[in-house]
Each structure stands twice: as structure tokens, then as C-alpha cells.
């Protein structure tokens, strides 16, 4: 009788070597050993031990799971079974867990007990003082229990446990290998059911005993992941093998499981476990079997970068651009990007780390409301995301996964402003407020904004993560040759006081011949007023000294920044406000409102307007910004140290830390 012992190693070389050492001391040495390695990091340690020993190692090259890892060794053990017997061909293959050990007479007693048997046989496993002689099949259960009483005969609801499964050559010819779809759990029970269907005997021995350390390998995977495997595989096992009635009941059982976990998730009871179980149910119905990748899957809502890119769109663009520039992220992360209507032609989106998807709508007009609040969250029910980033200030009520939502205090005021359209105010009131209640993390873009958010929305501060924004380029070397103009960049909301700044410019323009004012950005006043205001001021000054562009290219904007006398951004309320920092990076001095945010970013190195509502106060500071050469030089001197604190690379790094924190502190 020729026996081959088969064991599987996955990052457990020390345990595997202990097993091999117990096999080296057998009283009967007439047997073979094959070790399969599932792409372990410690395979060299195992290889070194096996050097000059009669042990064959098969390198699978990747983690193929229990079935996928053992199948090549079974094929090796039983090769050429259709031809005449060869010296290396086994009559029996014994699957034995690598975290076990056996006594010195194991092989001798095994041969004595196998005798004339020809099917598959279960060996007893000692598990911490108790001996399991078999496993019990219970339909519609997420786990299978071991049987700790000796088994007599072939009881149809029992199966040989995979850590001590003996397969005869005749059985292997009829059954082949184990089902790789499981990857982990239920493969042994499935093999027993397959054997019975093919009339292959299923038997159990009371000796020799294998001594087993329970779940030393799978325990490393983490509880939620194990639950996902258990529930997915239980549904697959039942639907594949159960009697007809139980197959039908499997559908209703899965619905019950999903509904139960849904309500637990809504009640915030063990949310990580509930999400894992729900994911397992979805995996089964979408036929996503085999290995469940342990890469962190991050979703990002990207509607804001489909057309003109401002505000939120710029933040998303810079985040994705910097993710694409970090190749090391590919080992541990996948990023799933969701679009309303089209995927923009941006080169960095071609990076394979991104999985891009347009959310289909059955309408000619692609509705943002339908996309954001209904179709996207429904799609996300079926995605296997670990966390979803919503940068658009709002969290859909029917989204149930982990979420990070970017939020600013502007939303609090806009949901109460009559200048906003009613539907916008309602959307912010409902979905931004929902975000403050249900999002796992709120991303604020300045420390000042965090304080405001905590106060206005009554958010627990520890849920708010501060991630300041960045600027595109460092301050250029050398002296800038400034043009004769002041510059405003951004969407012209009333709180940014562009009207007051333009009227202040008109007051001092006669004292500065040739001085111009350039405006870049859309008019967001209600009703719009910049076009008319520009015409009136130019008429009164008798020249085209105010210029307005709704949009310029990135290259044109950099040029405007680098030649401006000053960047004007006198905003009484901002969560961050990029333009003055971008202007500073290009050598232009900032003129900003004197408030907590501006002081946080610029310290003493800016020109401050104490009363943004006052045209005269603004005019005085604009005059100072053009004439106070001492302060201008001091601002330029300290600009590099300010800019170093605000880079998109650092923003992306903090974003990744926030993602990890969200997942690990559910």
C-alpha cells in the first residue's frame, strides 16, 4: 500500500516544519510527502528545511485556497493512474493540515486501518482535548459543526473533515479534485456529497489520531472576512447539494439573512460584521466565488469632474492625479470611480488602479437627482467596496456602507439662504444633515472649518478629519515681473465680495493709471451682476480696465497668477479658499478677509481687509497691497514655508490615512 501525505503551506513554514519533523520519525517510513505552497513569503525557509530530504514541494505561486492549493498535489500523487503502476504512484493520498503533528506510529496504524477500503475516509482530529471524528452537514446553516463521538458506518449527514481526509486512487479517478469555487470552508463537505452522488463510499476511522491546532491559519484573516466566506459558501453549498426542498428554501433563507443584517446595520449593531455577511450574500448571487481579494476597495463619486472643473471638481481631480502617481498603492488598494454621464478625457484616469463606471439612466436627460440619490446607491449595494467617498457634501439615505463625506460650513448657510433655489435648499437640508448623522467620517478641509462644522451641525469632533487642500506648483525661482493688474479667481458668490472689490478698484483707479482688474470665474450672484458692473465701471473710467473671463486654461491661469500685483479673495466665509494660496505659490501677494481661516493659512503674511462689506476699507487695503513694498517682500520671503504645508501630495497621503482609519475603526 503506497501512501502520499499532502499538506498545504501558506505563510506557516514553522508549523509545516513541525509537521514534517513528526513525519520524519515514523516507524514505517514507506510513504511519500508532497508540500504545496500557496505563494508564501516564507517558502524559502520551507525549501531550506526540505533540502536533501525526500519531500517534494509544489509552488503554486499564489494563494489558491484550500481546494486550489491541494488539487495540484493530488494530481501529482495520483498521476498516471490509468497506466501501469509506477513507483511514485499512490494508492492513497492523505490531506493533512500543516498546523498538525502525528505520533511516530501514525503511518503504520493508518495502513492497518485502511485495509480494503476504496472510497474516501475521515481521520479523527484532536482539537484542544476533544477528538472530532467527522463533520455534520446541517442544511441552511452558515457553519458546519464537528462530531465528537465515534462514528459507525456511513451516516449520510456526516463528512470527513478536510484536515484529515484520505482519498483512494479509485475515488480520485471518479471524483477528481476539490471544488475551487469555495476557496475556504465547505470544500470537504462538498467532496463528501459528491462522493455519495457518484456512489463512492464515505467512511470514518477512530484511529490514528491527528493532533490539530484549530484555525491557526484562517484566524489570521479577520472575523468579518471569515463571515463573508462562511455565508457565501454556505449558500453555494446548499444550492448545489441540498435536497430540492432545501434548495428552494435557500432563496428565502438568503433574503432573511440579508434583511436581518440590514436592520442590524441601520441600528449600528456590529456594522463591520453585518456588511461582511451582506457582501457574502451578494457574492453568491453575483457568482463571485473563489478568492476574496483583501485589497481595500475605495469608491469615489466623480460627477463633478465630467465637465468644467471648479471647486469640488478640482479637489477630486488633484486627489485622483496624485493617487495615480503613487504606484505603491496598487498593492493594497483599488479605486472605483463613478460617473453620471461620461468619463472625462483625463490622462491619469487610464491608470489601471482605477475602475471606472458610468451609472446608466433610462432617461434622455441624465438627472443628477436620479443618479446621486437613487441609482448610484443602488449600484453600490452590489459593489464590494470597503468605503465610499462622497465629496459632494451629501450622503444618500439609501447608501448603507462605510462612508466619508466632505463637508463645509457653507452648506449650513446655503440650506438656509433664500438666494438658493428651493430644491437645492431641501437637498442640502436632508442629505447634508443625513451625512452629519450617518457618515463614518466627515472630511473638513481646514482646522477652522472643523470647528465651525462641529458647532453648526453638532457633530462629535472626533468624527471630523481635517485634510487641508494643496496647491499645484511651488513658488517659482527668481523675481517675478508683475503686470499692472489685480486678480480675482473663483466663483463669484456674494460672500466673496467681488462687487465690493471692483467698486474699491474704481475708487483708487485714478491714482494708478494703467492699473487693471482681471476677474476669472463664473458669476454666481442671484441675479447675475458682474457683466453689468464691469461695463459700468469701464464706462465711468473711460477705458476697459476691468476684464472678465468665465473660464481660462490651467496654463493661462498660472500665467495670470504669476504676473498679478495681488490676488484678491476677500471672502467673509470659506472652508479653505484655494485661489489666494495658489496665487502666493506663483509669487502674487494675497489680499484676504481678516478671519480665523485666513490667519490659519497665512498667519501675518497677507494683506487683511477687516470689513469686507466696506468698499472704502477694501480700497485702503488694495492701495496698501500695491505700495507697501516692505510687507510685500516679507510675504514673498515666507511664501515657501507656507506652501510646503499645503501640497496635493500631502492631501492625498492624509486622505489614505483617513480611509484606513475609517475601515479599521468601524
Buried (B, 14 or more C-beta within 10 A) or exposed (E): EBBBBBBBBBBBBEBBBBBBEBBEEBEBEEBBBBBBBBBBEBBEBBBEBBEEEEBBBBBBEEBBBBBBBBBBBBBBBBEEBEEEEEEEBBBBBBBBBBBBBBBEBBBBBBBEBBEEBBBBBBBBBBBEEEBBBBBBBBBBBBEBEBBEEEBEEBBEEBBBBBBBBBBBBBBBEEBBBBBBBBBBBBBBBBBBBBBBEEEBBBBBBEBBBBBBBBEBBBEEBEEBBBBBBBBBBBBBBBBBBBEEEBBEBBEEBBEEBBEEBBEBBEEEEBBBBBBBBBBBBBBBEEEBBBBBEEEBBBBBBBBBBBEEBBEBBBBBBBBBBBBBEBEEBBEEBBBBBBBBBEBBEEEBBEBEBBEBBBBEBEEEEBBEEBBBBBBBBEBBBEBBBBBBBBBBBBBBBEBBBBBBBBBBBBBBBBBEBEEBEEEEBEBBBBBBBBBBEBBBBBBBBBBBBBBBBBEEBEBEEEEBBBBBBBBBEEBEEEEBEBBBBBBBBBEBBBBBBBBBBBBBBBBBBEEBEEBBBBBBBBBBBEEEBBEEBBEBBBEEBEEEBBEBBEEBEEEEBBBBBBBBBBBBBBBBBBBBBBBBBBBBBBBBBBBBBBBEBBBBBBEEBBBBBEBBEBBEBBBBBBBBBBEBEEBBEBBBEBBEEBBEEBBBEBBBBBBBEBBBBBBEEB
